[in-house]
Amino acid sequence: MPTPHLDIAITRYDNTRALFDGSVTFKDLDVTLHSPSIPEIFAGLASGRFDVAEFGLTHYLRALDSGVDLVAIPVFPARVFRHSCVFINTSTGITGPADLVGRTIGEFGMYGQDSGIWAKGILAEDFGFVPESNRWVVGGLETPLPAGFEFTTHPHPDNVDVSFAPPGCTLATMLDRGEIDALFASNVPTTYLAGSPNIAPLFPDHETRERDWYRRTGIFPMMHTVVARREVFEANPGLAQRLYQGFLSAKDTAAEHYREMHRLFQVTTMVPWMYHLFEENGELFPEDWFPYGIDANRKALETFVRYSHEQGLSSAMRTIDELFADELRNT
């Protein structure tokens, strides 16, 4: 059987760098790696430009609901704790989650981004947050949003008020001007980074809260997985395992680099006190703090699937095993 050629699209993260520099390869695969912007990766997977690609968990669940026959491998290249993703306008009087009731809140790209699903679910469980009690404005964060993300579906419950930002407007500017009261963001608004006095995080102590949440739940939230159309796997027996092993080796290579550099005080990074941060995290996280595979991520995945269903974004409460390639069920 000839070696299959695959176009694979994924961001250049620490955990994928070894694939791009060639120090880790996919066994018996002829691969071209692509790394455009994340929206371009997602759209390219949906259009068939890429055979295998990083894909947001919410987009994956929505695609399955709409009948697209995708299959994932249990690789999770992007993780972020999400207490930090909620920003407020400082003139609104919002001082905590209870003050979000009845507010106008922005969200990037669509109602129910991966980051938004996590943040809403966490706020609902810990603070009684009710998303349908607010008005939601969908838009672009730093540039005006085009017509919409055509590569995905846009469900939301009938009792949730969702509208698009006015033409030419961005959510970062709208928050700065007080045209929205709060923002659930995938990225940090540049207006905040530039020092605007009008914008603040909902949780100024978000790291403390996120560490406490991890201690209580054991969950390090993942945003994305890696998917392909089922026909790609069916045409190439053993492909899912080879892809998984390649991504896993690249991730393990990155983790080992951090461990090796610990004895050099993490001198290869430009971040002061990275040595101390690595030690502090080592006291909280297990040895494999960025796990791939199903079993190590089952609770986090079950929580995301439940949040998505509770928020009216996915029609079915899917089991975790059915989301991933059969040959990787025991990972």
C-alpha positions as CSV (number, residue, x, y, z in Angstrom):
1,M,0.0,0.0,0.0
2,P,1.5,3.4,-0.9
3,T,2.3,5.9,1.8
4,P,-0.7,8.2,2.0
5,H,-0.2,11.9,1.7
6,L,-2.1,14.1,4.1
7,D,-2.5,17.9,4.4
8,I,-2.5,18.5,8.2
9,A,-3.4,21.9,9.7
10,I,-2.5,22.9,13.2
11,T,-1.2,25.8,15.1
12,R,2.5,26.0,16.0
13,Y,2.2,25.4,19.7
14,D,4.9,24.2,22.0
15,N,3.3,20.8,21.8
16,T,3.5,20.7,17.9
17,R,6.8,22.5,17.3
18,A,8.7,19.2,17.0
19,L,6.5,18.2,14.1
20,F,7.3,21.4,12.3
21,D,11.0,21.3,12.9
22,G,11.1,17.6,11.8
23,S,12.5,16.2,15.1
24,V,9.3,14.2,15.4
25,T,7.5,12.7,12.3
26,F,4.4,10.7,11.7
27,K,5.3,7.0,11.0
28,D,4.7,5.9,7.5
29,L,2.9,9.1,6.5
30,D,3.7,11.6,3.8
31,V,2.6,14.9,5.5
32,T,2.4,18.5,4.6
33,L,1.9,20.7,7.6
34,H,0.0,23.9,7.4
35,S,-0.4,26.6,10.1
36,P,-2.6,29.5,9.0
37,S,-4.8,31.3,11.5
38,I,-7.2,29.2,13.6
39,P,-10.3,30.4,11.8
40,E,-8.6,29.4,8.5
41,I,-7.7,26.0,9.9
42,F,-11.3,25.4,11.0
43,A,-12.8,26.6,7.7
44,G,-10.2,24.6,5.7
45,L,-11.1,21.4,7.5
46,A,-14.8,22.0,6.9
47,S,-14.2,22.8,3.2
48,G,-12.0,19.7,2.6
49,R,-8.8,21.7,2.0
50,F,-7.2,19.9,4.9
51,D,-7.4,16.1,5.5
52,V,-6.7,16.4,9.2
53,A,-6.9,19.5,11.4
54,E,-7.2,21.1,14.7
55,F,-10.9,21.8,15.4
56,G,-12.8,23.5,18.2
57,L,-14.7,21.1,20.4
58,T,-17.9,23.1,20.0
59,H,-17.5,23.0,16.2
60,Y,-16.9,19.3,16.3
61,L,-20.1,18.7,18.4
62,R,-22.1,20.9,16.1
63,A,-20.8,19.2,13.0
64,L,-21.8,15.8,14.4
65,D,-25.3,17.2,15.2
66,S,-25.6,18.4,11.6
67,G,-24.7,15.0,10.2
68,V,-21.1,15.7,9.1
69,D,-19.2,12.4,9.6
70,L,-16.1,13.6,11.5
71,V,-14.0,11.5,13.9
72,A,-11.6,12.9,16.4
73,I,-8.3,11.6,17.9
74,P,-7.8,12.3,21.6
75,V,-5.2,15.1,21.0
76,F,-5.9,18.4,22.7
77,P,-3.4,21.0,21.6
78,A,-4.9,24.1,23.1
79,R,-5.9,24.5,26.8
80,V,-6.6,27.6,28.8
81,F,-8.2,28.2,32.2
82,R,-11.2,30.4,31.6
83,H,-12.0,32.5,34.7
84,S,-9.6,35.0,33.0
85,C,-11.6,35.3,29.8
86,V,-14.4,37.5,31.1
87,F,-13.9,41.3,30.9
88,I,-16.1,44.2,32.0
89,N,-16.6,47.8,31.4
90,T,-15.6,49.6,34.6
91,S,-18.4,52.1,34.5
92,T,-21.1,49.5,34.8
93,G,-20.7,48.8,38.5
94,I,-20.1,45.1,37.9
95,T,-18.0,43.7,40.7
96,G,-18.7,40.0,40.5
97,P,-20.7,37.4,38.6
98,A,-24.0,38.3,40.3
99,D,-23.8,41.7,38.7
100,L,-23.9,40.2,35.2
101,V,-27.7,39.6,35.4
102,G,-29.6,41.5,32.7
103,R,-26.5,42.8,31.1
104,T,-25.4,43.1,27.4
105,I,-22.5,40.8,26.9
106,G,-20.3,40.4,23.8
107,E,-18.9,37.1,22.6
108,F,-16.4,36.5,19.7
109,G,-17.6,35.0,16.5
110,M,-20.7,33.1,17.7
111,Y,-22.8,32.3,20.7
112,G,-21.0,29.5,22.4
113,Q,-17.3,29.6,21.5
114,D,-15.2,27.0,23.2
115,S,-14.0,29.6,25.7
116,G,-17.5,30.9,26.3
117,I,-18.9,27.4,26.9
118,W,-16.4,26.8,29.6
119,A,-16.8,30.2,31.2
120,K,-20.6,30.1,31.2
121,G,-20.6,26.6,32.6
122,I,-18.1,27.5,35.4
123,L,-20.0,30.6,36.3
124,A,-23.3,28.7,36.3
125,E,-22.0,26.0,38.6
126,D,-20.1,28.2,41.0
127,F,-22.2,31.4,41.0
128,G,-25.6,30.6,39.6
129,F,-25.0,32.4,36.3
130,V,-27.9,32.1,33.9
131,P,-26.9,33.0,30.3
132,E,-30.5,33.5,29.1
133,S,-30.9,36.4,31.6
134,N,-28.6,38.5,29.4
135,R,-28.5,40.0,25.9
136,W,-25.7,38.7,23.8
137,V,-23.9,40.5,21.0
138,V,-21.7,38.4,18.6
139,G,-18.9,40.1,16.7
140,G,-15.3,40.3,15.9
141,L,-12.9,41.1,18.7
142,E,-10.4,43.3,17.0
143,T,-11.7,43.5,13.4
144,P,-15.4,43.6,12.3
145,L,-16.9,40.1,11.9
146,P,-17.8,39.1,8.4
147,A,-21.2,37.6,7.7
148,G,-20.5,34.8,10.1
149,F,-18.5,31.7,10.5
150,E,-19.9,29.8,7.6
151,F,-17.9,26.6,8.4
152,T,-20.1,25.9,11.5
153,T,-23.7,26.0,12.6
154,H,-25.1,28.6,14.9
155,P,-27.6,27.1,17.3
156,H,-28.8,28.8,20.4
157,P,-31.9,28.4,22.6
158,D,-35.0,30.3,21.6
159,N,-35.1,32.1,24.9
160,V,-31.5,33.5,24.5
161,D,-31.4,37.0,22.9
162,V,-28.5,36.9,20.4
163,S,-27.7,39.6,17.9
164,F,-24.7,40.7,15.8
165,A,-22.6,43.7,16.4
166,P,-23.4,46.7,14.1
167,P,-21.4,46.8,10.8
168,G,-17.9,48.0,11.3
169,C,-17.9,47.6,15.0
170,T,-15.6,45.4,17.1
171,L,-16.3,44.0,20.5
172,A,-13.1,45.4,22.0
173,T,-14.1,48.9,21.0
174,M,-17.7,48.4,22.1
175,L,-16.6,47.3,25.5
176,D,-14.2,50.2,25.8
177,R,-17.0,52.6,24.9
178,G,-19.5,51.0,27.2
179,E,-21.7,49.8,24.4
180,I,-21.6,46.4,25.9
181,D,-21.3,45.8,29.6
182,A,-19.1,42.7,29.5
183,L,-17.2,40.4,27.1
184,F,-16.6,36.7,27.0
185,A,-13.3,36.6,25.0
186,S,-11.1,34.0,23.4
187,N,-8.2,36.4,23.5
188,V,-7.3,39.4,25.6
189,P,-8.7,42.6,24.1
190,T,-5.9,44.9,22.9
191,T,-7.7,47.8,24.4
192,Y,-7.2,46.3,27.8
193,L,-3.5,45.5,27.0
194,A,-3.0,49.1,25.9
195,G,-4.1,50.2,29.4
196,S,-7.7,51.4,28.9
197,P,-9.1,52.4,32.3
198,N,-12.5,51.4,30.9
199,I,-11.8,47.7,30.9
200,A,-11.0,45.3,33.7
201,P,-11.2,41.5,34.2
202,L,-14.3,40.2,36.0
203,F,-11.9,38.3,38.3
204,P,-8.7,40.4,38.9
205,D,-7.5,37.4,41.0
206,H,-8.3,34.9,38.2
207,E,-5.1,32.8,38.6
208,T,-5.9,32.2,42.3
209,R,-9.5,31.2,41.3
210,E,-8.3,29.0,38.5
211,R,-5.9,27.2,40.7
212,D,-8.6,26.6,43.3
213,W,-11.0,25.4,40.6
214,Y,-8.4,23.0,39.3
215,R,-7.8,21.7,42.8
216,R,-11.5,21.0,43.2
217,T,-12.2,19.6,39.7
218,G,-8.9,18.3,38.4
219,I,-9.9,19.9,35.0
220,F,-7.5,21.8,32.8
221,P,-9.9,23.0,30.1
222,M,-9.2,22.0,26.5
223,M,-10.5,24.1,23.6
224,H,-9.6,22.0,20.6
225,T,-9.1,18.5,19.4
226,V,-7.9,17.0,16.1
227,V,-10.3,15.6,13.6
228,A,-10.7,14.1,10.1
229,R,-13.6,12.9,8.1
230,R,-14.4,9.2,8.8
231,E,-13.7,8.3,5.2
232,V,-10.0,9.4,5.6
233,F,-9.6,6.9,8.5
234,E,-11.5,4.2,6.7
235,A,-9.3,4.5,3.6
236,N,-6.1,4.2,5.7
237,P,-6.3,1.5,8.4
238,G,-4.1,2.4,11.4
239,L,-4.0,6.0,10.5
240,A,-5.6,7.3,13.7
241,Q,-3.0,5.4,15.8
242,R,-0.1,6.8,13.7
243,L,-1.5,10.4,13.9
244,Y,-2.0,10.0,17.7
245,Q,1.5,8.7,18.3
246,G,3.0,11.5,16.2
247,F,1.1,14.2,18.1
248,L,1.8,12.5,21.4
249,S,5.6,12.3,20.7
250,A,5.7,16.0,19.8
251,K,3.9,17.0,23.0
252,D,6.1,14.7,25.1
253,T,9.2,16.2,23.4
254,A,8.1,19.7,24.4
255,A,7.3,18.6,28.0
256,E,10.7,17.0,28.3
257,H,12.4,20.2,27.1
258,Y,10.8,22.1,30.0
259,R,12.0,19.4,32.4
260,E,15.5,19.5,31.0
261,M,15.7,23.3,31.1
262,H,14.6,23.3,34.7
263,R,18.1,22.6,35.8
264,L,19.2,25.7,33.8
265,F,16.6,27.9,35.5
266,Q,14.5,27.8,32.3
267,V,17.0,30.1,30.6
268,T,15.7,29.3,27.2
269,T,12.6,31.4,27.9
270,M,12.4,35.2,28.2
271,V,9.9,35.0,31.1
272,P,11.3,36.1,34.5
273,W,10.8,33.5,37.3
274,M,9.7,30.8,34.9
275,Y,11.8,28.5,37.0
276,H,9.7,29.2,40.0
277,L,6.4,29.0,38.0
278,F,7.4,25.6,36.7
279,E,8.1,24.4,40.3
280,E,4.8,25.9,41.6
281,N,2.9,24.2,38.8
282,G,4.7,20.9,39.5
283,E,3.2,21.0,43.1
284,L,-0.3,21.3,41.7
285,F,-0.3,19.2,38.5
286,P,0.6,15.6,37.8
287,E,3.8,14.7,36.0
288,D,1.9,14.8,32.7
289,W,0.2,18.1,33.1
290,F,-1.0,18.3,29.5
291,P,-2.4,14.8,28.8
292,Y,-3.6,13.4,25.6
293,G,-5.7,10.2,25.4
294,I,-9.3,9.6,26.5
295,D,-9.0,8.3,30.0
296,A,-6.9,11.1,31.4
297,N,-9.3,13.6,29.9
298,R,-12.6,11.9,30.4
299,K,-13.9,14.1,33.2
300,A,-12.9,17.3,31.3
301,L,-14.6,16.1,28.1
302,E,-17.7,15.0,29.9
303,T,-17.9,18.4,31.6
304,F,-17.6,20.2,28.2
305,V,-20.2,18.0,26.6
306,R,-22.6,18.6,29.5
307,Y,-22.0,22.3,29.4
308,S,-22.7,22.4,25.7
309,H,-25.9,20.5,26.1
310,E,-27.1,22.5,29.1
311,Q,-26.5,25.7,27.1
312,G,-28.6,24.5,24.2
313,L,-25.7,24.2,21.8
314,S,-25.7,20.5,21.1
315,S,-28.7,18.3,20.8
316,A,-27.4,15.1,22.3
317,M,-25.5,14.1,25.4
318,R,-22.9,12.1,23.6
319,T,-20.7,9.6,25.3
320,I,-17.0,10.4,25.2
321,D,-15.9,7.1,23.6
322,E,-18.2,7.7,20.6
323,L,-16.4,10.9,19.8
324,F,-13.0,9.3,19.0
325,A,-11.6,6.8,16.6
326,D,-12.4,3.2,17.6
327,E,-8.7,2.1,17.6
328,L,-7.9,4.8,20.2
329,R,-10.7,3.9,22.7
330,N,-8.1,2.5,25.2
331,T,-5.8,5.5,25.3
